[in-house]
Amino acid sequence: MAGVLDSVDQRTQLVGENRLELLLFRLNGPQIYGINVFKVKEVLQCPSLTILPKSHRVVIGVAHIRSGTIPIMDMGLATGNVSVGDPKQCFVIITEYNTATQGFLVSGVERIVNMNWEEIHPPPKGTGREHYLTAVTEVEGRLVEIIDVEKILSEVSPMEETISEDILASSRSDESQEAPKVLIADDSKIARKQVTKCLEALGVEVTAMNDGHQALVHLREMVESGVNPSEHYAMMISDIEMPEMDGYTLTTAVRNDPNMNKLHIILHTSLSGVFNQSMVKKVGADDFIAKFNPDVLASKVSERVKASRVKE
């Protein structure tokens, strides 16, 4: 796998064109799984691990990599399956999610494939609520399952989801006024739950969509019915990585439509913050915040709601 990510920096041109690249890997059988290359920092043979007493059963140890200490999780155990096997015979995919770095132990890494987000689909209906899939796709006739890493991390190392009292006190909407409305788009049910809980604590009425395509269809239906989305919603908060249509493409479509291009848009993602700051300007979003900090999200939403009411 040496060099498999050597040209990852060149792949930024895919973003904004509704395209992505998946790193394909295996756990403990023939099934193929995928992860967005932009979440991947490095792929390497599993290094020596140090066991941490009383750590979560999914965390099989920590590794010292490039002057840092990184928790290593067994991806098989993390998704409710059996262990991927002897770490000495496995690979580690080093990833960055929600401003934190962690490694996932997998049995084997295959290759990188270039795809269009339109080829990435939500998990089939009827798969239940306990699965760890955020999307599925097909590569050369084989089903590829894209794992909901945010769900794994929320179970292994839960993030604080409660707004600080001082932030809540200063951000809560005036109950004497009509509740502000916010549209959110995110393919992770964990992320939708987190954002909805945060906004509802502020007195905000939330409309949630499962991906960018659903959100765009919803907005266009509003326009067709004579409703201006930018007047109905105080803002839209969109994830970037979503099946069918990513957040960059969604933002571009909104900005190119004169009937909704005034809608305030915040991109909310676990992708690299430095990279996204430049993409915010490219696609015309108003702001970018990294997942998931309830205080930051609450403050941003509060600022926007107050600004929109001043204009009224």
NUPALUM-56665 format. One record per atom (N, C-alpha, C): residue in three letters; x, y, z. Coordinates in steps of 0.02 Angstrom, whole numbers, padded with zeros to 5 digits, always signed. Layout:
NUPALUM-56665
ALAXYZ
...
//
This chain:
NUPALUM-56665
MET+00041-00061+00000
MET+00000+00000+00000
MET+00042+00063+00000
ALA+00108+00054+00001
ALA+00152+00113+00000
ALA+00137+00154-00062
GLY+00122+00217-00051
GLY+00110+00262-00107
GLY+00039+00264-00132
VAL-00007+00226-00101
VAL-00076+00225-00126
VAL-00109+00293-00120
LEU-00084+00334-00072
LEU-00114+00400-00064
LEU-00066+00456-00085
ASP-00015+00438-00123
ASP+00036+00486-00143
ASP+00008+00547-00179
SER-00045+00536-00218
SER-00071+00592-00258
SER-00136+00619-00230
VAL-00148+00609-00165
VAL-00213+00630-00137
VAL-00222+00705-00142
ASP-00168+00744-00137
ASP-00175+00817-00141
ASP-00202+00839-00209
GLN-00189+00799-00261
GLN-00212+00817-00328
GLN-00287+00804-00336
ARG-00315+00769-00289
ARG-00385+00748-00296
ARG-00434+00802-00275
THR-00410+00858-00248
THR-00454+00911-00227
THR-00496+00938-00285
GLN-00471+00928-00346
GLN-00509+00952-00405
GLN-00576+00916-00412
LEU-00583+00858-00382
LEU-00645+00820-00387
LEU-00701+00854-00347
VAL-00681+00888-00292
VAL-00730+00918-00248
VAL-00763+00978-00282
GLY-00828+00983-00275
GLY-00866+01035-00308
GLY-00894+01012-00374
GLU-00875+00951-00395
GLU-00900+00923-00457
GLU-00943+00861-00443
ASN-00966+00855-00380
ASN-01007+00799-00358
ASN-00970+00732-00367
ARG-00905+00733-00358
ARG-00865+00674-00365
ARG-00825+00660-00301
LEU-00804+00598-00293
LEU-00764+00579-00236
LEU-00721+00520-00255
GLU-00675+00503-00211
GLU-00637+00442-00220
GLU-00642+00401-00156
LEU-00654+00337-00165
LEU-00661+00291-00109
LEU-00600+00247-00103
LEU-00576+00239-00042
LEU-00525+00189-00028
LEU-00562+00125-00009
LEU-00552+00072-00048
LEU-00586+00009-00036
LEU-00545-00036+00010
PHE-00579-00069+00056
PHE-00545-00113+00103
PHE-00590-00172+00123
ARG-00560-00221+00156
ARG-00596-00279+00181
ARG-00589-00284+00257
LEU-00637-00320+00286
LEU-00633-00333+00358
LEU-00613-00406+00369
ASN-00661-00451+00372
ASN-00644-00521+00384
ASN-00680-00568+00337
GLY-00693-00546+00276
GLY-00727-00588+00228
GLY-00723-00556+00159
PRO-00763-00581+00112
PRO-00760-00555+00044
PRO-00793-00487+00034
GLN-00834-00465+00081
GLN-00869-00402+00074
GLN-00820-00344+00068
ILE-00834-00297+00022
ILE-00793-00238+00012
ILE-00825-00178+00045
TYR-00784-00139+00079
TYR-00807-00078+00112
TYR-00770-00018+00083
GLY-00796+00042+00095
GLY-00764+00101+00068
GLY-00763+00159+00118
ILE-00714+00203+00109
ILE-00709+00264+00149
ILE-00683+00319+00103
ASN-00710+00379+00112
ASN-00690+00436+00071
ASN-00615+00450+00080
VAL-00579+00456+00026
VAL-00507+00469+00029
VAL-00492+00533+00068
PHE-00536+00582+00065
PHE-00523+00645+00099
PHE-00524+00638+00175
LYS-00550+00582+00201
LYS-00547+00570+00273
LYS-00483+00533+00292
VAL-00446+00509+00242
VAL-00388+00466+00255
VAL-00324+00506+00254
LYS-00284+00498+00307
LYS-00220+00532+00311
LYS-00163+00486+00290
GLU-00171+00421+00303
GLU-00116+00374+00290
GLU-00142+00303+00295
VAL-00110+00258+00258
VAL-00124+00186+00263
VAL-00057+00151+00275
LEU-00054+00108+00325
LEU+00009+00075+00341
LEU-00003+00008+00373
GLN+00048-00034+00371
GLN+00046-00097+00407
GLN+00038-00081+00481
CYS-00002-00120+00516
CYS-00016-00104+00586
CYS+00049-00103+00627
PRO+00062-00047+00660
PRO+00123-00042+00701
PRO+00113-00077+00768
SER+00164-00076+00809
SER+00158-00104+00876
SER+00107-00065+00916
LEU+00067-00100+00955
LEU+00013-00069+00993
LEU+00026-00073+01068
THR+00005-00023+01103
THR+00008-00022+01176
THR-00063-00028+01202
ILE-00076-00077+01243
ILE-00143-00088+01269
ILE-00158-00039+01325
LEU-00217-00010+01324
LEU-00239+00036+01376
LEU-00290+00001+01421
PRO-00277-00002+01486
PRO-00324-00034+01532
PRO-00392+00002+01531
LYS-00445-00037+01534
LYS-00513-00012+01539
LYS-00535+00029+01478
SER-00501+00021+01422
SER-00523+00056+01362
SER-00582+00020+01332
HIS-00618+00052+01287
HIS-00675+00023+01253
HIS-00652-00040+01217
ARG-00695-00091+01216
ARG-00675-00155+01186
ARG-00656-00149+01112
VAL-00682-00098+01079
VAL-00666-00087+01008
VAL-00595-00060+01000
VAL-00571-00024+01050
VAL-00504+00005+01047
VAL-00454-00048+01068
ILE-00416-00074+01020
ILE-00370-00129+01034
ILE-00302-00105+01057
GLY-00292-00040+01060
GLY-00229-00012+01084
GLY-00216+00056+01054
VAL-00158+00084+01071
VAL-00138+00147+01042
VAL-00072+00137+01007
ALA-00061+00176+00955
ALA+00001+00171+00916
ALA+00036+00238+00917
HIS+00102+00237+00918
HIS+00142+00298+00916
HIS+00163+00308+00843
ILE+00131+00358+00811
ILE+00143+00370+00740
ILE+00161+00443+00729
ARG+00219+00456+00700
ARG+00241+00523+00683
ARG+00234+00571+00743
SER+00263+00551+00798
SER+00265+00592+00859
SER+00197+00602+00892
GLY+00148+00563+00871
GLY+00082+00568+00902
GLY+00058+00500+00925
THR+00011+00500+00972
THR-00018+00439+00997
THR-00090+00435+00972
ILE-00106+00381+00936
ILE-00170+00375+00903
ILE-00206+00311+00925
PRO-00270+00317+00945
PRO-00308+00256+00962
PRO-00322+00215+00900
ILE-00316+00150+00906
ILE-00329+00105+00849
ILE-00390+00063+00865
MET-00440+00066+00822
MET-00502+00029+00832
MET-00508-00028+00782
ASP-00531-00084+00805
ASP-00544-00141+00762
ASP-00609-00128+00725
MET-00606-00116+00660
MET-00665-00099+00621
MET-00717-00155+00621
GLY-00695-00217+00626
GLY-00742-00273+00629
GLY-00783-00269+00693
LEU-00751-00262+00750
LEU-00786-00257+00814
LEU-00829-00194+00816
ALA-00804-00141+00787
ALA-00840-00077+00789
ALA-00906-00079+00752
THR-00911-00124+00703
THR-00973-00129+00663
THR-01015-00189+00683
GLY-01001-00217+00742
GLY-01042-00272+00767
GLY-01025-00340+00740
ASN-00967-00346+00707
ASN-00946-00409+00679
ASN-00888-00438+00720
VAL-00857-00490+00696
VAL-00800-00519+00731
VAL-00737-00478+00716
SER-00686-00488+00756
SER-00623-00452+00747
SER-00594-00465+00677
VAL-00558-00417+00652
VAL-00528-00426+00585
VAL-00468-00472+00588
GLY-00443-00488+00647
GLY-00388-00536+00652
GLY-00327-00510+00688
ASP-00273-00545+00680
ASP-00210-00528+00713
ASP-00184-00461+00686
PRO-00177-00411+00730
PRO-00154-00345+00707
PRO-00089-00347+00668
LYS-00045-00395+00683
LYS+00019-00399+00649
LYS+00011-00416+00575
GLN-00047-00444+00558
GLN-00061-00463+00489
GLN-00108-00414+00454
CYS-00124-00360+00488
CYS-00175-00313+00463
CYS-00146-00244+00446
PHE-00189-00204+00417
PHE-00172-00135+00400
PHE-00211-00087+00445
VAL-00185-00027+00451
VAL-00220+00026+00487
VAL-00233+00084+00440
ILE-00295+00107+00438
ILE-00314+00166+00399
ILE-00318+00224+00449
ILE-00271+00271+00444
ILE-00271+00329+00488
ILE-00318+00382+00459
THR-00366+00403+00499
THR-00417+00450+00475
THR-00423+00511+00520
GLU-00454+00562+00493
GLU-00469+00622+00532
GLU-00544+00636+00527
TYR-00576+00632+00584
TYR-00648+00647+00589
TYR-00659+00696+00646
ASN-00700+00746+00633
ASN-00719+00792+00687
ASN-00658+00820+00725
THR-00607+00839+00687
THR-00545+00868+00712
THR-00504+00821+00755
ALA-00520+00757+00756
ALA-00482+00707+00794
ALA-00454+00654+00747
THR-00396+00627+00765
THR-00364+00576+00724
THR-00370+00508+00758
GLN-00387+00457+00720
GLN-00393+00389+00745
GLN-00377+00340+00689
GLY-00361+00279+00708
GLY-00345+00228+00659
GLY-00395+00171+00662
PHE-00409+00141+00604
PHE-00455+00084+00600
PHE-00418+00024+00573
LEU-00419-00031+00611
LEU-00386-00092+00590
LEU-00430-00129+00541
VAL-00402-00146+00483
VAL-00438-00184+00431
VAL-00393-00241+00408
SER-00423-00292+00380
SER-00383-00350+00360
SER-00344-00339+00295
GLY-00371-00296+00252
GLY-00336-00283+00189
GLY-00362-00220+00156
VAL-00319-00186+00119
VAL-00337-00126+00082
VAL-00326-00140+00008
GLU-00376-00125-00033
GLU-00374-00142-00104
GLU-00347-00086-00147
ARG-00389-00037-00162
ARG-00368+00016-00208
ARG-00415+00076-00200
ILE-00402+00128-00237
ILE-00443+00188-00237
ILE-00483+00190-00302
VAL-00548+00205-00296
VAL-00590+00211-00356
VAL-00620+00281-00358
ASN-00624+00308-00418
ASN-00653+00373-00431
ASN-00727+00365-00447
MET-00770+00401-00412
MET-00842+00392-00422
MET-00878+00459-00422
ASN-00941+00457-00444
ASN-00985+00514-00441
ASN-01032+00503-00382
TRP-01048+00556-00345
TRP-01093+00549-00288
TRP-01161+00523-00309
GLU-01180+00532-00372
GLU-01244+00506-00395
GLU-01244+00430-00396
GLU-01185+00400-00394
GLU-01180+00327-00392
GLU-01180+00300-00321
ILE-01179+00345-00273
ILE-01180+00327-00202
ILE-01253+00333-00178
HIS-01280+00280-00149
HIS-01350+00280-00131
HIS-01360+00266-00056
PRO-01416+00289-00028
PRO-01431+00274+00042
PRO-01438+00199+00051
PRO-01428+00173+00112
PRO-01438+00102+00125
PRO-01508+00080+00106
PRO-01517+00020+00080
PRO-01584-00004+00060
PRO-01633-00001+00119
LYS-01694+00016+00104
LYS-01745+00017+00157
LYS-01756-00054+00182
GLY-01769-00060+00246
GLY-01779-00126+00275
GLY-01718-00154+00308
THR-01662-00115+00307
THR-01601-00139+00339
THR-01600-00126+00414
GLY-01653-00093+00439
GLY-01658-00081+00511
GLY-01622-00018+00532
ARG-01621-00006+00597
ARG-01590+00055+00624
ARG-01521+00043+00653
GLU-01503-00019+00662
GLU-01441-00034+00697
GLU-01381-00045+00652
HIS-01390-00040+00587
HIS-01334-00052+00542
HIS-01284+00006+00546
TYR-01225-00005+00520
TYR-01172+00045+00521
TYR-01156+00072+00452
LEU-01206+00074+00409
LEU-01196+00098+00341
LEU-01223+00168+00333
THR-01186+00210+00300
THR-01211+00275+00282
THR-01231+00278+00209
ALA-01204+00230+00169
ALA-01220+00228+00098
ALA-01195+00162+00068
VAL-01216+00149+00007
VAL-01192+00090-00030
VAL-01180+00111-00102
THR-01138+00073-00137
THR-01127+00085-00207
THR-01105+00019-00239
GLU-01091+00022-00304
GLU-01071-00038-00339
GLU-01008-00024-00379
VAL-00959-00067-00372
VAL-00896-00061-00409
VAL-00882-00126-00445
GLU-00883-00123-00511
GLU-00870-00182-00553
GLU-00914-00241-00533
GLY-00978-00226-00522
GLY-01026-00278-00507
GLY-01027-00301-00435
ARG-00985-00271-00392
ARG-00983-00290-00322
ARG-01012-00235-00279
LEU-01052-00255-00229
LEU-01081-00207-00182
LEU-01026-00182-00135
VAL-01022-00116-00129
VAL-00975-00085-00082
VAL-01015-00049-00028
GLU-01001-00065+00034
GLU-01036-00035+00090
GLU-00993+00021+00120
ILE-01022+00080+00125
ILE-00986+00137+00153
ILE-01008+00145+00226
ILE-00960+00139+00271
ILE-00975+00136+00342
ILE-00987+00205+00372
ASP-01036+00210+00416
ASP-01051+00271+00452
ASP-01002+00278+00510
VAL-00945+00307+00497
VAL-00893+00313+00548
VAL-00916+00357+00606
GLU-00958+00407+00591
GLU-00984+00450+00644
GLU-01024+00411+00695
LYS-01060+00360+00673
LYS-01097+00318+00719
LYS-01050+00278+00763
ILE-00996+00252+00733
ILE-00947+00215+00772
ILE-00916+00259+00825
LEU-00894+00319+00805
LEU-00862+00363+00852
LEU-00909+00387+00908
SER-00973+00394+00891
SER-01021+00416+00942
SER-01031+00362+00995
GLU-01019+00299+00976
GLU-01027+00244+01024
GLU-00962+00231+01063
VAL-00905+00237+01030
VAL-00841+00223+01062
VAL-00819+00281+01106
SER-00826+00341+01079
SER-00804+00401+01115
SER-00855+00456+01106
PRO-00911+00453+01143
PRO-00966+00501+01134
PRO-00942+00573+01143
MET-00967+00616+01099
MET-00951+00687+01104
MET-01003+00722+01147
GLU-00983+00777+01176
GLU-01029+00818+01214
GLU-01082+00847+01167
GLU-01145+00834+01183
GLU-01199+00857+01139
GLU-01241+00912+01171
THR-01224+00931+01233
THR-01264+00981+01269
THR-01233+01050+01262
ILE-01274+01099+01250
ILE-01251+01168+01244
ILE-01235+01195+01314
SER-01180+01230+01320
SER-01162+01261+01384
SER-01217+01309+01406
GLU-01226+01314+01471
GLU-01281+01354+01498
GLU-01275+01428+01477
ASP-01214+01455+01478
ASP-01207+01525+01459
ASP-01221+01536+01385
ILE-01200+01489+01344
ILE-01214+01494+01272
ILE-01288+01486+01259
LEU-01319+01439+01294
LEU-01390+01427+01286
LEU-01431+01488+01306
ALA-01412+01519+01361
ALA-01449+01577+01386
ALA-01446+01635+01337
SER-01388+01644+01304
SER-01380+01700+01258
SER-01405+01684+01188
SER-01417+01620+01174
SER-01434+01600+01105
SER-01507+01582+01096
ARG-01542+01567+01150
ARG-01611+01543+01143
ARG-01655+01596+01110
SER-01698+01573+01065
SER-01741+01620+01028
SER-01794+01650+01073
ASP-01815+01710+01056
ASP-01868+01745+01092
ASP-01933+01707+01083
GLU-01961+01682+01138
GLU-02023+01642+01134
GLU-02083+01682+01112
SER-02078+01749+01117
SER-02134+01791+01096
SER-02139+01797+01021
GLN-02086+01777+00987
GLN-02085+01780+00914
GLN-02095+01711+00884
GLU-02112+01709+00821
GLU-02121+01645+00787
GLU-02054+01607+00786
ALA-02058+01543+00798
ALA-01997+01502+00801
ALA-01961+01505+00734
PRO-01896+01519+00735
PRO-01858+01520+00672
PRO-01855+01449+00643
LYS-01849+01445+00578
LYS-01847+01380+00544
LYS-01779+01370+00511
VAL-01753+01310+00519
VAL-01688+01293+00489
VAL-01693+01227+00452
LEU-01665+01224+00393
LEU-01663+01163+00353
LEU-01594+01131+00362
ILE-01593+01066+00377
ILE-01529+01032+00382
ILE-01528+00974+00332
ALA-01468+00959+00307
ALA-01459+00903+00260
ALA-01398+00864+00283
ASP-01408+00800+00301
ASP-01352+00758+00323
ASP-01372+00685+00315
ASP-01327+00644+00288
ASP-01344+00575+00276
ASP-01334+00531+00338
SER-01299+00556+00388
SER-01288+00518+00450
SER-01345+00531+00498
LYS-01381+00478+00518
LYS-01436+00488+00565
LYS-01411+00511+00632
ILE-01350+00493+00650
ILE-01321+00516+00713
ILE-01310+00592+00709
ALA-01283+00615+00653
ALA-01271+00687+00645
ALA-01337+00726+00643
ARG-01387+00699+00608
ARG-01453+00733+00606
ARG-01482+00739+00677
LYS-01475+00686+00715
LYS-01500+00686+00784
LYS-01464+00738+00826
GLN-01398+00741+00819
GLN-01358+00789+00858
GLN-01377+00861+00841
VAL-01380+00876+00777
VAL-01396+00944+00756
VAL-01467+00964+00776
THR-01513+00918+00765
THR-01584+00932+00782
THR-01592+00945+00856
LYS-01560+00904+00898
LYS-01564+00913+00970
LYS-01536+00981+00991
CYS-01480+01000+00960
CYS-01449+01064+00976
CYS-01494+01122+00956
LEU-01521+01120+00896
LEU-01562+01176+00872
LEU-01629+01181+00909
GLU-01659+01124+00924
GLU-01723+01125+00959
GLU-01715+01154+01029
ALA-01656+01145+01059
ALA-01642+01175+01125
ALA-01642+01251+01121
LEU-01630+01277+01060
LEU-01630+01350+01050
LEU-01700+01376+01032
GLY-01748+01330+01026
GLY-01815+01351+01006
GLY-01823+01355+00931
VAL-01779+01320+00895
VAL-01781+01321+00821
VAL-01822+01262+00796
GLU-01861+01275+00744
GLU-01900+01222+00711
GLU-01857+01193+00655
VAL-01845+01127+00658
VAL-01799+01095+00612
VAL-01835+01053+00560
THR-01814+01061+00497
THR-01835+01016+00443
THR-01772+00979+00421
ALA-01773+00913+00425
ALA-01713+00873+00411
ALA-01720+00832+00348
MET-01669+00835+00305
MET-01666+00796+00244
MET-01606+00748+00247
ASN-01612+00691+00214
ASN-01561+00639+00220
ASN-01501+00648+00173
ASP-01507+00693+00124
ASP-01450+00705+00079
ASP-01463+00769+00040
GLY-01413+00789+00000
GLY-01418+00851-00037
GLY-01472+00851-00090
HIS-01482+00793-00122
HIS-01534+00789-00173
HIS-01603+00800-00143
GLN-01616+00768-00086
GLN-01680+00777-00053
GLN-01691+00850-00035
ALA-01638+00882-00010
ALA-01643+00952+00010
ALA-01658+00997-00050
LEU-01625+00984-00105
LEU-01636+01026-00165
LEU-01706+01016-00192
VAL-01730+00954-00194
VAL-01798+00941-00216
VAL-01848+00978-00172
HIS-01836+00975-00106
HIS-01879+01010-00058
HIS-01881+01085-00072
LEU-01823+01115-00083
LEU-01819+01186-00096
LEU-01854+01205-00161
ARG-01845+01164-00212
ARG-01877+01178-00277
ARG-01953+01171-00272
GLU-01976+01124-00232
GLU-02048+01117-00222
GLU-02076+01178-00186
MET-02037+01207-00141
MET-02059+01268-00107
MET-02066+01325-00157
VAL-02017+01331-00201
VAL-02019+01384-00252
VAL-02079+01375-00297
GLU-02093+01313-00318
GLU-02149+01299-00362
GLU-02216+01316-00328
SER-02217+01311-00262
SER-02279+01326-00226
SER-02284+01400-00207
GLY-02235+01439-00230
GLY-02237+01511-00218
GLY-02204+01534-00154
VAL-02165+01490-00121
VAL-02132+01508-00058
VAL-02058+01521-00072
ASN-02032+01576-00046
ASN-01961+01592-00054
ASN-01922+01558+00003
PRO-01879+01510-00013
PRO-01842+01474+00039
PRO-01802+01519+00086
SER-01773+01573+00058
SER-01732+01617+00099
SER-01774+01658+00148
GLU-01838+01664+00135
GLU-01883+01698+00181
GLU-01914+01649+00231
HIS-01923+01587+00209
HIS-01953+01536+00252
HIS-01902+01509+00303
TYR-01841+01497+00279
TYR-01788+01470+00323
TYR-01737+01524+00341
ALA-01718+01526+00404
ALA-01665+01572+00424
ALA-01599+01551+00393
MET-01592+01485+00381
MET-01529+01460+00353
MET-01536+01386+00336
MET-01487+01362+00299
MET-01481+01290+00286
MET-01412+01268+00311
ILE-01412+01213+00348
ILE-01350+01183+00373
ILE-01341+01117+00337
SER-01288+01111+00298
SER-01278+01052+00256
SER-01212+01017+00270
ASP-01216+00951+00274
ASP-01156+00910+00274
ASP-01126+00915+00204
ILE-01064+00892+00197
ILE-01033+00892+00131
ILE-01037+00823+00099
GLU-01016+00772+00135
GLU-01017+00704+00107
GLU-01087+00674+00113
MET-01122+00668+00057
MET-01189+00639+00057
MET-01201+00601-00008
PRO-01237+00545-00004
PRO-01254+00508-00066
PRO-01299+00550-00110
GLU-01300+00533-00173
GLU-01342+00566-00224
GLU-01314+00635-00243
MET-01303+00678-00193
MET-01278+00746-00206
MET-01242+00772-00146
ASP-01179+00793-00155
ASP-01141+00817-00097
ASP-01158+00890-00081
GLY-01133+00913-00024
GLY-01150+00979+00000
GLY-01124+01035-00044
TYR-01067+01025-00076
TYR-01040+01076-00121
TYR-01085+01084-00181
THR-01107+01028-00209
THR-01151+01031-00268
THR-01218+01060-00251
LEU-01244+01043-00192
LEU-01306+01071-00167
LEU-01300+01147-00162
THR-01246+01170-00131
THR-01236+01242-00123
THR-01231+01277-00190
THR-01195+01248-00236
THR-01188+01277-00303
THR-01256+01282-00338
ALA-01297+01230-00332
ALA-01363+01230-00363
ALA-01407+01285-00334
VAL-01403+01294-00268
VAL-01444+01346-00235
VAL-01420+01415-00258
ARG-01355+01425-00261
ARG-01329+01490-00281
ARG-01344+01507-00354
ASN-01352+01457-00395
ASN-01366+01468-00466
ASN-01440+01476-00481
ASP-01482+01470-00431
ASP-01554+01477-00440
ASP-01577+01544-00412
PRO-01598+01591-00453
PRO-01618+01657-00430
PRO-01677+01656-00382
ASN-01714+01602-00381
ASN-01772+01597-00336
ASN-01754+01576-00265
MET-01691+01556-00254
MET-01672+01535-00187
MET-01600+01554-00169
ASN-01568+01593-00212
ASN-01496+01604-00202
ASN-01478+01649-00143
LYS-01528+01677-00109
LYS-01514+01718-00050
LYS-01513+01676+00014
LEU-01526+01612+00008
LEU-01528+01568+00067
LEU-01460+01565+00100
HIS-01458+01578+00164
HIS-01396+01575+00202
HIS-01376+01502+00212
ILE-01313+01486+00195
ILE-01291+01416+00196
ILE-01229+01408+00238
ILE-01231+01361+00286
ILE-01172+01342+00324
ILE-01156+01269+00309
LEU-01094+01255+00291
LEU-01071+01187+00280
LEU-01045+01160+00346
HIS-01070+01102+00365
HIS-01056+01073+00431
HIS-01029+01003+00419
THR-00964+00993+00429
THR-00935+00930+00408
THR-00877+00908+00451
SER-00862+00844+00447
SER-00804+00816+00483
SER-00742+00815+00440
LEU-00746+00841+00379
LEU-00687+00846+00336
LEU-00640+00901+00361
SER-00580+00902+00334
SER-00528+00949+00355
SER-00551+01022+00351
GLY-00543+01058+00405
GLY-00565+01128+00407
GLY-00525+01173+00361
VAL-00460+01164+00358
VAL-00418+01206+00316
VAL-00438+01200+00243
PHE-00449+01138+00222
PHE-00469+01126+00153
PHE-00537+01157+00138
ASN-00583+01151+00184
ASN-00651+01174+00171
ASN-00658+01250+00170
GLN-00614+01285+00206
GLN-00618+01357+00205
GLN-00612+01385+00134
SER-00569+01354+00094
SER-00561+01377+00025
SER-00620+01356-00018
MET-00648+01297-00003
MET-00706+01273-00041
MET-00768+01313-00026
VAL-00774+01340+00034
VAL-00831+01382+00052
VAL-00837+01441+00003
LYS-00780+01472-00009
LYS-00780+01529-00055
LYS-00794+01507-00127
LYS-00767+01450-00146
LYS-00774+01426-00215
LYS-00848+01413-00232
VAL-00885+01382-00187
VAL-00954+01363-00203
VAL-01005+01415-00180
GLY-00983+01464-00140
GLY-01028+01518-00121
GLY-01065+01507-00056
ALA-01041+01462-00013
ALA-01072+01453+00053
ALA-01054+01514+00096
ASP-01095+01525+00148
ASP-01083+01583+00191
ASP-01033+01569+00247
ASP-01028+01505+00267
ASP-00984+01489+00322
ASP-00971+01414+00324
PHE-00922+01395+00364
PHE-00905+01325+00374
PHE-00889+01313+00448
ILE-00916+01259+00476
ILE-00897+01240+00544
ILE-00885+01165+00546
ALA-00837+01145+00586
ALA-00820+01075+00592
ALA-00868+01040+00641
LYS-00884+00978+00626
LYS-00925+00939+00672
LYS-00882+00917+00731
PHE-00914+00902+00789
PHE-00978+00927+00809
PHE-00967+00963+00875
ASN-00974+01028+00874
ASN-00967+01068+00935
ASN-01033+01104+00947
PRO-01073+01082+00995
PRO-01139+01113+01004
PRO-01137+01187+01020
ASP-01085+01209+01056
ASP-01081+01280+01073
ASP-01068+01322+01010
VAL-01023+01299+00968
VAL-01007+01336+00906
VAL-01068+01336+00861
LEU-01101+01279+00853
LEU-01160+01275+00810
LEU-01215+01320+00837
ALA-01227+01318+00902
ALA-01279+01360+00933
ALA-01265+01434+00922
SER-01202+01453+00930
SER-01183+01523+00922
SER-01193+01547+00850
LYS-01173+01505+00802
LYS-01181+01522+00731
LYS-01254+01530+00712
VAL-01294+01483+00736
VAL-01366+01485+00720
VAL-01398+01546+00752
SER-01381+01559+00814
SER-01408+01617+00849
SER-01391+01682+00814
GLU-01328+01688+00793
GLU-01307+01749+00757
GLU-01346+01758+00694
ARG-01357+01704+00658
ARG-01393+01709+00595
ARG-01467+01726+00606
VAL-01497+01694+00655
VAL-01568+01707+00670
VAL-01578+01781+00689
LYS-01534+01807+00731
LYS-01539+01877+00751
LYS-01529+01924+00691
ALA-01481+01907+00648
ALA-01468+01948+00589
ALA-01528+01948+00541
SER-01559+01890+00533
SER-01616+01885+00487
SER-01676+01924+00514
ARG-01683+01928+00579
ARG-01739+01964+00609
ARG-01729+02039+00606
VAL-01666+02060+00608
VAL-01651+02131+00601
VAL-01670+02155+00532
LYS-01657+02113+00481
LYS-01674+02131+00412
LYS-01749+02136+00403
GLU-01786+02096+00442
GLU-01859+02098+00436
GLU-01886+02165+00461
//
